[in-house]
């Protein structure tokens, strides 16, 4: 249902209910007549028209663009004006229907009480109208931001895929030249990687078990290329397989370790992947590799490429401030990359 139609339905039902409820209480006190029915229906119609005019003023004058203090002042003045107009309208309606009691209805105290009651009705209407508008605007903003974030994530993934595929193809090429019998197995592993790359392109997060499987395929290819220069070890808690992580995140970190760590060392080095569950059930992923970051210890290397930068951006887009990413020199021989994935966003039932 569109907003305009919903507004008219609520307006009609709300002020019709107002007239019916007032007639019900009047009937309990002194009975009900057709004249009273006409008077209260007319008063309900005035509320209907006056609040609609109030809505027209709000929209045409751009009240929702006002700062909060100006909006409150304008609303207060408008509510007082509407309440005063309602008192005048009530007197005229009672006079038209012949039920105006001049001696009683025109007393200052009665007029003030009626104005106060009208003010409450108008204030309640205004609160519901403004609240609905702000909630609707907030939801629209959230949807817009989510769409923007999704576009950014797609852009980041599209940047990762070609780089990943290029490095994998280089590994297969080297394998075909050096050891043809093993090339069949390597091509199978590469096909798994390419298939995964196509599937994950449309996903925000994927199972950790799927990611680590592809990482192992990738490192198997690189182990063949580097031979004894590359040593790989894993230390993964069983619970880690029940978590979800951003696709290509772990693979990107491992690829960065190969490119900027192992490949720059004549004697190669070690990659150690460790995944543990913290006290708060958050997932902690650690990748330790031989090498050193340039600059001071603990400072991220500018030469780490776009992959790491994209990984940080994706973590920010998906988890906000609830995820952590650190890359630092562990000691004089190793670099360690640490990531925390929050439980609330990732753990499967």
BELSULBEL-V773313 format. One record per residue. N is the residue number from 1. RES is the residue in three letters. PSI is psi in radians with two decimals (* if undefined). Layout:
n=N res=RES psi=PSI
n=N res=RES psi=PSI
//
This chain:
n=1 res=UNK psi=2.30
n=2 res=UNK psi=2.83
n=3 res=UNK psi=-0.69
n=4 res=UNK psi=-0.78
n=5 res=UNK psi=-0.73
n=6 res=UNK psi=-0.71
n=7 res=UNK psi=-0.84
n=8 res=UNK psi=-0.66
n=9 res=UNK psi=-0.80
n=10 res=UNK psi=-0.68
n=11 res=UNK psi=-0.86
n=12 res=UNK psi=-0.84
n=13 res=UNK psi=-0.71
n=14 res=UNK psi=-0.92
n=15 res=UNK psi=-0.43
n=16 res=UNK psi=-0.71
n=17 res=UNK psi=-0.68
n=18 res=UNK psi=-0.83
n=19 res=UNK psi=-0.75
n=20 res=UNK psi=-0.75
n=21 res=UNK psi=-0.74
n=22 res=UNK psi=-0.70
n=23 res=UNK psi=-0.64
n=24 res=UNK psi=-0.81
n=25 res=UNK psi=-0.62
n=26 res=UNK psi=-0.68
n=27 res=UNK psi=-0.54
n=28 res=UNK psi=-0.50
n=29 res=UNK psi=-0.91
n=30 res=UNK psi=0.42
n=31 res=UNK psi=3.14
n=32 res=UNK psi=2.49
n=33 res=UNK psi=2.90
n=34 res=UNK psi=-0.53
n=35 res=UNK psi=-0.78
n=36 res=UNK psi=-0.67
n=37 res=UNK psi=-0.79
n=38 res=UNK psi=-0.71
n=39 res=UNK psi=-0.81
n=40 res=UNK psi=-0.60
n=41 res=UNK psi=-0.63
n=42 res=UNK psi=-0.71
n=43 res=UNK psi=-0.71
n=44 res=UNK psi=-0.68
n=45 res=UNK psi=-0.64
n=46 res=UNK psi=-0.75
n=47 res=UNK psi=-0.76
n=48 res=UNK psi=-0.88
n=49 res=UNK psi=-0.71
n=50 res=UNK psi=-0.68
n=51 res=UNK psi=-0.59
n=52 res=UNK psi=-0.68
n=53 res=UNK psi=-0.67
n=54 res=UNK psi=-0.76
n=55 res=UNK psi=-0.71
n=56 res=UNK psi=-0.74
n=57 res=UNK psi=-0.79
n=58 res=UNK psi=-0.80
n=59 res=UNK psi=-0.78
n=60 res=UNK psi=-0.55
n=61 res=UNK psi=-0.03
n=62 res=UNK psi=0.76
n=63 res=UNK psi=-0.52
n=64 res=UNK psi=-0.17
n=65 res=UNK psi=-0.12
n=66 res=UNK psi=2.72
n=67 res=UNK psi=2.91
n=68 res=UNK psi=-0.67
n=69 res=UNK psi=-0.77
n=70 res=UNK psi=-0.67
n=71 res=UNK psi=-0.76
n=72 res=UNK psi=-0.73
n=73 res=UNK psi=-0.82
n=74 res=UNK psi=-0.72
n=75 res=UNK psi=-0.72
n=76 res=UNK psi=-0.78
n=77 res=UNK psi=-0.76
n=78 res=UNK psi=-0.71
n=79 res=UNK psi=-0.69
n=80 res=UNK psi=-0.72
n=81 res=UNK psi=-0.73
n=82 res=UNK psi=-0.70
n=83 res=UNK psi=-0.74
n=84 res=UNK psi=-0.76
n=85 res=UNK psi=-0.61
n=86 res=UNK psi=-0.66
n=87 res=UNK psi=-0.78
n=88 res=UNK psi=-0.75
n=89 res=UNK psi=-0.68
n=90 res=UNK psi=-0.74
n=91 res=UNK psi=-0.80
n=92 res=UNK psi=-0.73
n=93 res=UNK psi=-0.79
n=94 res=UNK psi=-0.65
n=95 res=UNK psi=-0.73
n=96 res=UNK psi=-0.72
n=97 res=UNK psi=0.04
n=98 res=UNK psi=0.45
n=99 res=UNK psi=0.27
n=100 res=UNK psi=2.17
n=101 res=UNK psi=1.70
n=102 res=UNK psi=-0.79
n=103 res=UNK psi=-0.55
n=104 res=UNK psi=-0.81
n=105 res=UNK psi=-0.37
n=106 res=UNK psi=0.16
n=107 res=UNK psi=2.45
n=108 res=UNK psi=-0.73
n=109 res=UNK psi=-0.65
n=110 res=UNK psi=-0.72
n=111 res=UNK psi=-0.70
n=112 res=UNK psi=-0.72
n=113 res=UNK psi=-0.78
n=114 res=UNK psi=-0.66
n=115 res=UNK psi=-0.69
n=116 res=UNK psi=-0.76
n=117 res=UNK psi=-0.74
n=118 res=UNK psi=-0.71
n=119 res=UNK psi=-0.71
n=120 res=UNK psi=-0.76
n=121 res=UNK psi=-0.83
n=122 res=UNK psi=-0.65
n=123 res=UNK psi=-0.74
n=124 res=UNK psi=-0.76
n=125 res=UNK psi=-0.80
n=126 res=UNK psi=-0.71
n=127 res=UNK psi=-0.76
n=128 res=UNK psi=-0.69
n=129 res=UNK psi=-0.84
n=130 res=UNK psi=-0.70
n=131 res=UNK psi=-0.77
n=132 res=UNK psi=-0.77
n=133 res=UNK psi=-0.81
n=134 res=UNK psi=-0.66
n=135 res=UNK psi=-0.72
n=136 res=UNK psi=-0.75
n=137 res=UNK psi=-0.67
n=138 res=UNK psi=-0.76
n=139 res=UNK psi=-0.69
n=140 res=UNK psi=-0.72
n=141 res=UNK psi=-0.72
n=142 res=UNK psi=-0.75
n=143 res=UNK psi=-0.73
n=144 res=UNK psi=-0.78
n=145 res=UNK psi=-0.69
n=146 res=UNK psi=-0.69
n=147 res=UNK psi=-0.73
n=148 res=UNK psi=-0.76
n=149 res=UNK psi=-0.68
n=150 res=UNK psi=-0.69
n=151 res=UNK psi=-0.76
n=152 res=UNK psi=-0.74
n=153 res=UNK psi=-0.72
n=154 res=UNK psi=-0.69
n=155 res=UNK psi=-0.72
n=156 res=UNK psi=-0.73
n=157 res=UNK psi=-0.68
n=158 res=UNK psi=-0.47
n=159 res=UNK psi=-0.54
n=160 res=UNK psi=-0.72
n=161 res=UNK psi=-0.91
n=162 res=UNK psi=-0.70
n=163 res=UNK psi=-0.75
n=164 res=UNK psi=-0.83
n=165 res=UNK psi=-0.71
n=166 res=UNK psi=-0.80
n=167 res=UNK psi=-0.66
n=168 res=UNK psi=-0.72
n=169 res=UNK psi=-0.66
n=170 res=UNK psi=-0.68
n=171 res=UNK psi=-0.76
n=172 res=UNK psi=-0.71
n=173 res=UNK psi=-0.79
n=174 res=UNK psi=-0.64
n=175 res=UNK psi=-0.71
n=176 res=UNK psi=-0.69
n=177 res=UNK psi=-0.68
n=178 res=UNK psi=-0.62
n=179 res=UNK psi=1.38
n=180 res=UNK psi=-0.68
n=181 res=UNK psi=-0.55
n=182 res=UNK psi=-0.09
n=183 res=UNK psi=-0.56
n=184 res=UNK psi=-0.81
n=185 res=UNK psi=-0.69
n=186 res=UNK psi=-0.68
n=187 res=UNK psi=-0.66
n=188 res=UNK psi=-0.76
n=189 res=UNK psi=-0.70
n=190 res=UNK psi=-0.68
n=191 res=UNK psi=-0.63
n=192 res=UNK psi=-0.73
n=193 res=UNK psi=-0.77
n=194 res=UNK psi=-0.71
n=195 res=UNK psi=-0.78
n=196 res=UNK psi=-0.73
n=197 res=UNK psi=-0.69
n=198 res=UNK psi=-0.70
n=199 res=UNK psi=-0.77
n=200 res=UNK psi=-0.27
n=201 res=UNK psi=-0.41
n=202 res=UNK psi=0.11
n=203 res=UNK psi=2.51
n=204 res=UNK psi=-0.78
n=205 res=UNK psi=2.76
n=206 res=UNK psi=2.91
n=207 res=UNK psi=2.42
n=208 res=UNK psi=-0.61
n=209 res=UNK psi=-0.64
n=210 res=UNK psi=-0.71
n=211 res=UNK psi=-0.78
n=212 res=UNK psi=-0.52
n=213 res=UNK psi=-0.77
n=214 res=UNK psi=-0.65
n=215 res=UNK psi=-0.71
n=216 res=UNK psi=-0.70
n=217 res=UNK psi=-0.77
n=218 res=UNK psi=-0.79
n=219 res=UNK psi=-0.52
n=220 res=UNK psi=-0.74
n=221 res=UNK psi=-0.77
n=222 res=UNK psi=-0.58
n=223 res=UNK psi=-0.66
n=224 res=UNK psi=-0.71
n=225 res=UNK psi=-0.76
n=226 res=UNK psi=-0.29
n=227 res=UNK psi=-2.25
n=228 res=UNK psi=-0.11
n=229 res=UNK psi=-0.23
n=230 res=UNK psi=2.21
n=231 res=UNK psi=2.31
n=232 res=UNK psi=2.31
n=233 res=UNK psi=2.66
n=234 res=UNK psi=2.50
n=235 res=UNK psi=1.58
n=236 res=UNK psi=2.13
n=237 res=UNK psi=2.54
n=238 res=UNK psi=-0.63
n=239 res=UNK psi=-0.45
n=240 res=UNK psi=-0.47
n=241 res=UNK psi=-0.18
n=242 res=UNK psi=0.25
n=243 res=UNK psi=2.86
n=244 res=UNK psi=2.55
n=245 res=UNK psi=2.85
n=246 res=UNK psi=2.37
n=247 res=UNK psi=2.47
n=248 res=UNK psi=0.08
n=249 res=UNK psi=-0.95
n=250 res=UNK psi=-0.67
n=251 res=UNK psi=-0.68
n=252 res=UNK psi=-0.70
n=253 res=UNK psi=-0.75
n=254 res=UNK psi=-0.75
n=255 res=UNK psi=-0.70
n=256 res=UNK psi=-0.67
n=257 res=UNK psi=-0.67
n=258 res=UNK psi=-0.88
n=259 res=UNK psi=-0.79
n=260 res=UNK psi=-0.12
n=261 res=UNK psi=-1.26
n=262 res=UNK psi=-0.81
n=263 res=UNK psi=-0.31
n=264 res=UNK psi=0.02
n=265 res=UNK psi=2.27
n=266 res=UNK psi=-0.70
n=267 res=UNK psi=0.11
n=268 res=UNK psi=-2.49
n=269 res=UNK psi=-2.82
n=270 res=UNK psi=2.49
n=271 res=UNK psi=2.14
n=272 res=UNK psi=2.07
n=273 res=UNK psi=2.16
n=274 res=UNK psi=2.29
n=275 res=UNK psi=2.13
n=276 res=UNK psi=2.87
n=277 res=UNK psi=2.18
n=278 res=UNK psi=3.13
n=279 res=UNK psi=-0.57
n=280 res=UNK psi=0.28
n=281 res=UNK psi=0.36
n=282 res=UNK psi=2.66
n=283 res=UNK psi=2.20
n=284 res=UNK psi=2.13
n=285 res=UNK psi=2.24
n=286 res=UNK psi=2.27
n=287 res=UNK psi=1.96
n=288 res=UNK psi=2.23
n=289 res=UNK psi=2.68
n=290 res=UNK psi=2.48
n=291 res=UNK psi=-3.11
n=292 res=UNK psi=2.48
n=293 res=UNK psi=2.54
n=294 res=UNK psi=2.61
n=295 res=UNK psi=-2.86
n=296 res=UNK psi=2.68
n=297 res=UNK psi=2.46
n=298 res=UNK psi=-0.05
n=299 res=UNK psi=2.34
n=300 res=UNK psi=2.37
n=301 res=UNK psi=2.23
n=302 res=UNK psi=-0.41
n=303 res=UNK psi=0.18
n=304 res=UNK psi=-0.11
n=305 res=UNK psi=3.05
n=306 res=UNK psi=-0.40
n=307 res=UNK psi=-0.83
n=308 res=UNK psi=-0.74
n=309 res=UNK psi=-0.76
n=310 res=UNK psi=-0.66
n=311 res=UNK psi=-0.77
n=312 res=UNK psi=-0.74
n=313 res=UNK psi=-0.72
n=314 res=UNK psi=-0.72
n=315 res=UNK psi=-0.72
n=316 res=UNK psi=-0.76
n=317 res=UNK psi=-0.67
n=318 res=UNK psi=-0.76
n=319 res=UNK psi=-0.11
n=320 res=UNK psi=-2.29
n=321 res=UNK psi=0.11
n=322 res=UNK psi=-0.19
n=323 res=UNK psi=2.63
n=324 res=UNK psi=2.52
n=325 res=UNK psi=2.21
n=326 res=UNK psi=2.40
n=327 res=UNK psi=2.13
n=328 res=UNK psi=2.85
n=329 res=UNK psi=2.16
n=330 res=UNK psi=-0.77
n=331 res=UNK psi=-2.74
n=332 res=UNK psi=-0.09
n=333 res=UNK psi=-0.38
n=334 res=UNK psi=2.67
n=335 res=UNK psi=2.43
n=336 res=UNK psi=2.35
n=337 res=UNK psi=2.18
n=338 res=UNK psi=2.35
n=339 res=UNK psi=2.38
n=340 res=UNK psi=2.21
n=341 res=UNK psi=2.12
n=342 res=UNK psi=2.47
n=343 res=UNK psi=-0.80
n=344 res=UNK psi=-0.57
n=345 res=UNK psi=-0.22
n=346 res=UNK psi=-0.57
n=347 res=UNK psi=2.36
n=348 res=UNK psi=2.67
n=349 res=UNK psi=*
//
